[in-house]
Amino acid sequence: MKYGLLVARTENIGDYIQSIAAKQFLPRVDIYLDRDNLKDIKYTNDRIKVIMNGWFTDRPKKWLPSRVIEPLFLGFHISPHIAWRFLRREVIEYLKQYEPIGCRDIWTMRLLNHFGVKAYFSGCLTLTLDYKYSVPEREEKIVIIDLDPSLKRYIDLYGNIEIKELSHYIVKPVSPQIVRVMSSRIVKSARAKNSFIRYVGSLLGETLFSIIDLRRAEKMSLEMRFKMAEAIILEIASAKLVITSRLHAVLPSLAFKTPVIFVHPNPTDPRFSGYQEYIPMFCPPHRFKRCIAEIDISNPSPPPNFDRLQELKRNLIATVKNFLELGS
């Protein structure tokens, strides 16, 4: 028996935080597997145990794991943007072989139930990061992760506390200003005058630089990506408060009982379904100044409903251990 670990070749450290959440349980990692290319694994005939957690997938039309993979579907999320292409008949039949499917969010659970697949809300495996990573002593610091720079001034008003700025980007993204300039040139060169063409030109510019960012990120080794992800996990664990726009900074915060403010314009995003009751403050950007004013920075509130959250975590851990035959 071999043990495989899913990795996603993206520029988002959040994907590697999810990989670390699975890795902490594995006796060893024999094989690293590309999350989006699980079909052709030709270098082994051994069975490979794999925890199928995370976001699926960039290649919905090609996705179907190799017969050598023995999967545990836990913390499984299907992107709404690809769901109807992803859930082909052969994929539905495959998932039914491994019921019930543990879903990262209630939206995915309901989607699978709609297609006749037995599924339940397991929560995300990143909620268990304290299984391996011990909670260090709290430091007098606020960790902000990918917060809109225009909002930072409202935190600065509180003065004598260290503010540590981090990002889930593996490489610093190409400047949005460059994107705007290039998009503008695309539009002008096409002599576009109607709003639809202007929109398409802008989209082309953003897509182009997203591809450039991904290519730049791919130059970084897998080892370095994991080191960056671990560094962020430890910063979150030791923070007095985390303020972030990233789901996979919020969920690790919950794992370590770190107070967190989730700044996001869309509280109804399907990815967040199932977690609202555990997040101390869900704040849209336009209300950020008011949100900050409403909390005691010197003594922020920890995650609510912590007993229910602990039960969710215990069930995740027990399911993984049973799958890996690790015992109690």
Protein Blocks (a to p, Z undefined) as FASTA:
>chain_A
ZZdddddddfbfklmmmmmmmmmmpgbdfbdcdfklmkbcckbcbdcddddedjddfblm
lgccdfkbccddehiacdfklmmmmmgfklmmmmmmmcccddfbfklmmmmmmnopacdd
ebjfklmmmmmmccdddddddddehiafklmmmmmmnopaccddddfbfbacddfklmmm
mmmmmmmmnopabfklmmmmmmmmmmmmmmmmmmmmmmpcfklmmmmmmmmmmmmmmpmb
dcdfbfklmmmmmmnopacddddfblkbmklgojlmmmmbacdfklmmmmmmmpcfklcc
ddehklmmmmmmmmmmmmmmmmnonoZZ
